[in-house]
Amino acid sequence: MAAELKPRLTFDEYLEIESKAEFKSEFVNGEMYAMAGASPEHNIITANVIIEIGKRLQRPPCAVYSGDQLLKVFARENGRYPDVTVVCGEPQYHKNPFLDALLNPTLLVEVLSPTTEAYDRGIKAEEYRNIPSLKEYLLIAQNRYHVEHYVRQADNQWLLSRYNSPQDTIRLAAINCELPLAEVYKMVQMTETA
């Protein structure tokens, strides 16, 4: 007997289920995937980034959001939870009676975990870079000083800069902010060198 195909969910069906769930799930190609817990280093780095960007933002018009803010990626109708999101200007949402999903990030930050690093660098990064409002994107290693900073160029190309020293400071032009690596990695025990 042939196995029955499981019907794919719509984005709005996902939002209804997600709003009642006890844990977060991302939504990819019509299916929900439970998100694993994060390491202490991941959580410290994420909190440090939120605090440092929050202190330095020229408000208004920008606001910083934690990893609990759902993002709708239109290109594939996927739902993602970036570790940090910044929106400059009026936030726009996919409205739903159960849960609203942000549509227009200016900056996204992902703290890389050993189990998700390849996916974060690949499919997820590709999705993010196709968001029209996105101007900058950070990938932050959690076990060594290493940040990759992607900046959208006028021709829709992306410029990559790498930062590997606690003395480095990242200039986030889209949000008029500077992010010192020493503050990003404050209180984090490094397990690797360069």
C-alpha positions, 0 to 999 in steps of 0.5 A: 500500500502506498503511503499517503502524502501529507498535505502542505500547510499554508502560511496562515495555517502555520501561524494558527498552529504556531500561535498555540504551540509550546515551542517555536517552529520555523516554516519551510516549504509548507512544513513546520520544523521544531527549533532546538534550544541554543547553547549558553554562548549562543544566548549570550552573543544574541543578548549582547548584540541586542543590547549593543545595537539597542544602545546605539540605535538612533531612534526613531526610526529603527527598532531592534527585535529579539529571536521571538519575532517571526519573519515571513520570507516572501520568496518561498512563503517561509517563516523564520526566527532570526536571532536579531532583527532590526527594522528602520521605518514603519514595520510592516506585517503579514497580519493574521488573527493568531500571529503577525509576521514581520515583512521588512527587516533592514538588518538580520543577525544569525548566531551560528550553531555547529548543527545549523551553520551550513543551513544558515550559510546556505538556504537561509542566507539565500532567502534572507538576501532576497528580501527587498528591504534587507540592507545588511546581514551578519553571521556570528560564530559562537566559539571564536572571534569571527563575524561575516558582514554582508552589505547589499550594493546598488547593483543588488550584489553583496559585499562581504567583510570579515572581522576576527579580532576583539579590537574590530568594530563593524560599521552598520551603515544601514542603521547608522550604528557601530558594533564592537566585537569586544561587546558582541563576545563579552562573557563568552569563553572562546574554544577555538582560535582564528 
